[in-house]
């Protein structure tokens, strides 16, 4: 009978111990934002038949894969102390990738115990090296604190 009361006490106490606050999980989209890139043809926003983008994040290269019939993509930027991220863009398998260097300054902001710290990007500037099918760049909003506004336009 002693053991039965002890086991019953443990079961009664376990829900109290396992309860956590709502800050345990970062669900509200308060993490580090990605860069929004839209595509233009002849000066107008257009869907790309196919585009492949790689992002060099320092320790690894993120392959976003082939995107078909899209007018925009979200690209992650580096979260270390590097002042730039290199992006590589191509529109066909036979084409060489075009490098786009995105420069910025970062600002760390504490969000919550569950989310930790997020990075915001300021003074965002992009430079195109060796144009290919990607002809030019057009700057959008020059800071990134959420994923709503377009930061860069690729002109094809």
Number of C-alpha atoms within 10 A of each C-alpha: 6 7 8 9 10 11 12 11 11 11 11 11 11 10 10 9 8 7 8 10 8 10 13 11 12 15 11 7 10 16 18 22 20 21 24 21 18 22 23 20 14 8 11 9 15 17 16 18 13 15 20 17 21 20 22 18 18 15 8 8 13 16 14 15 11 16 16 13 12 14 15 20 16 15 17 18 25 20 18 12 9 14 14 22 19 19 24 17 20 20 22 14 11 7 11 13 21 20 21 22 18 18 19 21 16 22 13 12 13 11 14 14 13 13 18 13 16 18 21 20 24 16 13 21 19 21 14 17 12 12 14 17 16 22 13 17 18 15 15 16 14 16 19 23 18 17 14 11 15 20 21 22 19 21 19 18
